[in-house]
Amino acid sequence: MNSTADYFPQFGTGTWWVEITTFKPPCTYYFGPFYSYREAELHSPGYIEDLVKEGTGEMLSLIKCCNPTELTVSLEETNQTVPV
């Protein structure tokens, strides 16, 4: 099985990502990587729109330079709570 790094060689190197945390279901999604904050900012509305169409309701969106190890994190499975 291929890892995320096989598809995105820059995965885990501190590139820019759109992080969206939804309340229903309680999940955190990572979209990227992007080479600049501005590039991530330009793509962010499309990801938000897609999640709204899926019926996620309220969400928190951030653009950050990070090294996500997973693209989708279920907060229920990790016993984490959605930040308020």
Buried (B, 14 or more C-beta within 10 A) or exposed (E): EEEEEEEBEEBBEEBBBBBBBBBEEBBBBBBBBBEEEEBBEEBBEEBBEEBEEEEBEEBEBBBEBBEBEEBEBEBEEEEEEBEE
